[in-house]
Amino acid sequence: MDAQQQGLYAAAGLEVVLLSPKADAYATTPARRLVAGEVDLAVASSETVLSYRTAAVPVEVTAVAALLQHDTSAIAVLAASGIERPAQLDGQVYASYQARFEDWIVQELVKRDGGQGNLRLEYPPKLEIWNRLLQGQAAATWIFLGWEGAQAKLANVALRTFSLEEYGIPYGYTPVLVSVPAVLATKRPAIARFLQVSGEGYRQAVADPALAAQQLAQTGLPDFADVPLVQTSLELLQPHFLTESGNWGTMDAQKWVAFVTWLETTGLLVPTADTTPDKLFVNVLLAS
């Protein structure tokens, strides 16, 4: 994080340790580390919040900040594949991350474009999925335009992407920072300071992506070692980091309502007391 290298966390009295899921080849997701008590915060999606809250043993995973204000994820195919619309994914291999609602959401995308939703679902190791697409072993997968999209741009690989919003699917915020009640109850002041300082780091990254990329490389995390990639990513995401008023992290209740309502309407989510939108996220820590 940019705030780490600028010393903003230390100045706020915080000792921050950043862990990459690449450390164990994604054997344990960030959210699982959070639920296991190994970390205080994790990067996840709105979908993850609902997944844990509707598990056999529910866990009150809660979003505390939106890393991006707009959904910059998409279903991607190689432009050279000849696939020009979601309906043409019928019968094609889709490389899935096996997230709780992922397969059904992608099938719904295909149906909304007039297809049958008959995807050939495959579940490669998570860190191999992007290469499966590049090598033609999968016709499509879910990508982040600010990461895999940046990789493709630098490698001159032409992609064709289908956003969920284009087809009337309100996916919600992704990614988000999430936590759990035990952490929020015992470390609330520290979490609030962390979020406020992180917001300052994001604002500085918006102002100077090139400098931010250099600073992120100094964290030593393998994800940030490729400075041109990180800079390209930051430049692509620059319009999405802050609200129109220049705030970072704030979430709009209506965006959560739209996502939850859509999942309920399509039968993917059976509502419970734990899935009411007002329980899924909090903004209060951003202003504490």
C-alpha positions in Angstrom: 0.0 0.0 0.0 1.2 3.5 -0.8 0.5 4.7 2.7 2.9 2.0 4.0 5.9 3.3 2.0 5.2 6.9 2.8 5.3 6.2 6.5 1.7 7.3 7.0 0.8 4.2 9.0 3.8 4.5 11.3 3.0 8.2 11.8 -0.5 7.2 12.9 0.9 4.8 15.4 0.1 1.7 13.4 2.2 -1.3 12.7 0.9 -2.8 9.5 1.9 -6.2 8.0 0.8 -6.9 4.4 0.2 -10.5 3.4 -0.1 -11.7 -0.2 -2.2 -14.7 -1.1 0.6 -15.7 -3.4 2.6 -16.7 -0.3 0.7 -20.1 -0.3 -0.3 -20.0 -4.0 -3.8 -19.0 -2.9 -4.4 -22.2 -0.9 -6.0 -20.0 1.7 -8.1 -17.0 0.5 -7.7 -13.7 2.3 -11.3 -14.0 3.6 -10.5 -17.4 5.1 -7.5 -16.0 6.9 -9.8 -13.3 8.3 -12.4 -15.8 9.5 -9.7 -18.0 11.0 -8.4 -15.0 13.1 -5.1 -14.8 11.2 -5.6 -11.2 10.0 -7.7 -8.2 11.0 -8.8 -7.1 7.5 -9.0 -8.8 4.1 -9.6 -7.8 0.5 -12.7 -9.6 -0.8 -15.9 -8.9 -2.8 -19.5 -8.1 -1.9 -20.2 -11.6 -2.9 -17.8 -12.9 -0.2 -19.7 -10.9 2.5 -23.0 -12.7 1.6 -21.3 -16.0 1.1 -20.0 -16.1 4.7 -23.3 -14.8 6.1 -25.2 -17.6 4.4 -22.8 -20.4 5.2 -23.9 -23.5 7.2 -22.3 -21.7 10.2 -22.8 -18.0 9.4 -20.0 -15.6 10.0 -20.8 -11.8 10.2 -18.2 -10.7 7.6 -18.7 -7.0 7.1 -17.4 -4.6 4.5 -15.7 -1.6 6.0 -14.5 0.2 2.9 -14.8 0.0 -0.9 -11.4 0.0 -2.6 -13.1 1.1 -5.8 -16.3 3.1 -6.3 -17.2 1.3 -9.5 -17.2 -2.4 -10.6 -14.1 -2.7 -12.8 -14.4 -6.5 -13.2 -15.7 -8.1 -16.4 -16.0 -11.4 -18.2 -13.2 -11.5 -20.7 -12.4 -13.4 -23.9 -9.5 -13.1 -26.3 -10.5 -10.8 -29.2 -8.9 -13.3 -31.5 -11.3 -16.0 -30.3 -14.1 -14.7 -32.5 -16.5 -14.5 -29.5 -18.3 -11.2 -29.8 -21.1 -11.5 -27.2 -21.9 -13.5 -24.1 -24.5 -15.7 -25.9 -21.6 -17.2 -27.8 -20.1 -18.6 -24.6 -22.6 -21.5 -24.8 -20.6 -24.7 -25.0 -17.3 -22.9 -24.3 -14.9 -23.5 -21.4 -15.3 -21.0 -18.6 -12.4 -21.0 -16.1 -14.0 -20.3 -12.7 -12.6 -19.1 -9.4 -15.5 -21.1 -7.8 -16.8 -18.1 -5.8 -20.1 -18.7 -4.2 -22.3 -17.2 -6.9 -19.8 -16.9 -9.7 -21.0 -19.7 -12.0 -24.6 -18.8 -11.7 -23.9 -15.1 -12.4 -22.0 -15.9 -15.5 -24.7 -18.3 -16.7 -27.2 -15.5 -16.1 -25.1 -13.1 -18.2 -25.2 -15.6 -21.1 -28.9 -16.0 -20.8 -29.6 -12.3 -20.7 -27.8 -12.1 -24.1 -30.1 -14.8 -25.5 -28.0 -17.8 -24.8 -28.8 -20.9 -22.8 -26.1 -20.6 -20.1 -24.6 -23.9 -21.0 -21.0 -23.2 -20.0 -18.4 -25.9 -19.7 -17.2 -25.0 -16.2 -13.6 -25.8 -15.2 -11.9 -25.0 -11.9 -8.1 -24.6 -12.4 -5.8 -23.5 -9.6 -6.6 -19.8 -9.1 -3.2 -18.5 -10.0 -3.3 -20.5 -13.3 -6.6 -19.1 -14.6 -5.4 -16.0 -16.4 -2.8 -18.1 -18.3 -5.4 -20.6 -19.2 -7.3 -17.8 -21.0 -4.1 -16.5 -22.7 -3.2 -20.0 -23.9 -6.6 -20.7 -25.3 -7.3 -23.5 -22.8 -10.3 -21.5 -21.6 -12.6 -19.3 -23.7 -13.5 -16.9 -20.9 -12.9 -16.0 -17.3 -13.6 -13.2 -14.8 -11.0 -10.6 -14.7 -10.2 -7.2 -13.1 -9.7 -4.7 -15.8 -7.2 -2.9 -13.5 -5.0 -5.9 -13.2 -5.3 -8.6 -15.8 -6.5 -5.8 -18.1 -3.3 -3.9 -17.4 -1.3 -7.1 -18.0 -3.0 -7.6 -21.4 -2.4 -3.9 -22.3 1.3 -4.1 -21.7 1.6 -7.4 -23.5 -0.4 -6.1 -26.5 -3.0 -8.8 -26.0 -6.4 -7.7 -27.3 -9.4 -8.6 -25.1 -13.1 -8.4 -25.5 -14.9 -7.8 -22.2 -18.5 -8.0 -21.1 -19.4 -6.0 -18.0 -22.2 -7.3 -15.8 -23.8 -3.8 -15.7 -24.2 -3.8 -19.5 -26.6 -6.7 -19.1 -28.5 -5.5 -16.1 -26.7 -7.4 -13.4 -25.8 -5.1 -10.4 -22.8 -6.8 -9.0 -22.1 -4.4 -6.2 -18.7 -3.2 -4.8 -15.6 -5.1 -5.6 -13.1 -5.3 -4.1 -13.9 -4.3 -0.6 -12.0 -4.4 2.7 -13.8 -6.7 5.1 -13.5 -7.5 8.8 -15.4 -9.4 11.5 -17.1 -8.4 14.8 -14.4 -9.7 17.0 -11.8 -7.4 15.4 -14.2 -4.4 15.1 -15.1 -4.7 18.8 -11.5 -5.0 20.1 -9.5 -2.9 17.6 -12.0 -0.3 16.4 -9.8 2.8 16.9 -6.9 1.2 15.1 -9.1 0.0 12.2 -10.6 3.5 11.9 -7.1 5.0 11.8 -5.9 2.5 9.3 -8.8 3.3 7.0 -8.3 7.0 7.3 -4.6 6.7 6.5 -5.3 4.3 3.6 -7.7 6.9 2.2 -4.9 9.5 2.2 -2.6 7.0 0.4 -5.2 6.4 -2.3 -5.7 10.1 -2.8 -2.0 10.5 -3.3 -2.0 7.6 -5.7 -4.7 9.4 -7.7 -2.5 12.5 -7.8 0.7 10.8 -8.9 0.3 7.1 -10.1 3.9 6.9 -11.2 5.3 7.8 -7.8 2.8 5.5 -6.1 3.9 2.6 -8.3 7.6 3.2 -7.3 6.6 3.3 -3.6 4.5 0.2 -3.8 7.5 -1.7 -5.3 9.4 -0.9 -2.2 7.0 -2.9 0.0 8.8 -6.1 -1.2 5.5 -7.8 -2.1 5.8 -9.8 -5.3 2.5 -8.4 -6.5 4.1 -4.9 -6.7 7.5 -5.8 -8.1 6.6 -5.0 -11.7 6.6 -1.2 -11.6 5.3 -0.7 -15.2 2.4 -3.1 -14.5 1.5 -1.4 -11.2 1.7 2.0 -12.8 -0.5 1.0 -15.7 -3.0 -0.6 -13.2 -3.1 2.6 -11.1 -3.7 4.7 -14.2 -6.6 2.5 -15.3 -8.1 2.6 -11.8 -7.5 6.2 -11.1 -11.0 7.3 -12.1 -12.5 4.7 -9.7 -10.7 5.2 -6.4 -12.6 8.1 -5.0 -16.2 9.4 -4.9 -17.2 12.4 -6.8 -16.6 14.5 -3.7 -13.1 13.1 -3.3 -13.8 10.6 -0.5 -12.3 7.1 -0.4 -14.0 4.0 0.8 -17.5 5.2 1.2 -20.3 2.8 0.2 -23.8 3.7 -1.1 -26.5 1.7 0.6 -28.5 1.6 -2.6 -25.7 -0.3 -4.4 -25.9 -3.0 -1.7 -29.7 -3.1 -1.9 -29.6 -3.5 -5.7 -27.1 -6.4 -5.5 -28.9 -8.3 -2.7 -32.4 -7.7 -4.3 -31.1 -9.1 -7.6 -29.7 -12.2 -6.0 -32.9 -12.8 -4.1 -35.0 -12.2 -7.3 -33.0 -14.7 -9.3 -33.2 -17.3 -6.5 -29.5 -17.3 -5.7 -29.9 -15.9 -2.2 -32.4 -16.9 0.4 -32.8 -13.8 2.6 -32.0 -14.1 6.3 -31.7 -11.6 9.2 -27.9 -11.6 8.4 -28.3 -10.6 4.8 -30.3 -7.3 5.1 -28.2 -4.7 3.2 -27.8 -2.4 6.2 -25.9 -5.2 8.1 -23.5 -6.0 5.2 -21.4 -2.8 5.4 -20.5 0.2 7.6 -19.2 3.6 6.6 -18.9 4.9 10.1 -15.2 3.8 10.6 -14.2 6.0 7.6 -15.2 9.1 9.5 -14.3 8.1 13.1 
